[in-house]
Amino acid sequence: MRLAACLLFALATSASAAAAAEQCRFIEARAEREACYQRQDVARAARQQANEARQAQQKPYEPMAQEDAQLAKSLRSICRGC
């Protein structure tokens, strides 16, 4: 029952998002239509910046970095320009 409710909610939100994106082309007045497109461009740019910021904050997982640094340090002391 909960799964069905979740699926209906997801379907409704995706349909409303698609409808919101398509509404500009049906506006008759040119000035209003262009203003609608500009609002969509601003919203798209904000979403894109948020995605880029989120990706920049994510640190790649490197479990061996500390061990690699220790190994490199020990190798430098063993081999000096071999």
HELIX and SHEET records of a PDB file:
HELIX    1   1 ARG A    2  GLU A   22  1                                  21    
HELIX    2   2 GLN A   23  PHE A   26  5                                   4    
HELIX    3   3 ARG A   30  GLN A   57  1                                  28    
HELIX    4   4 ALA A   65  ILE A   78  1                                  14    
END                                                                             
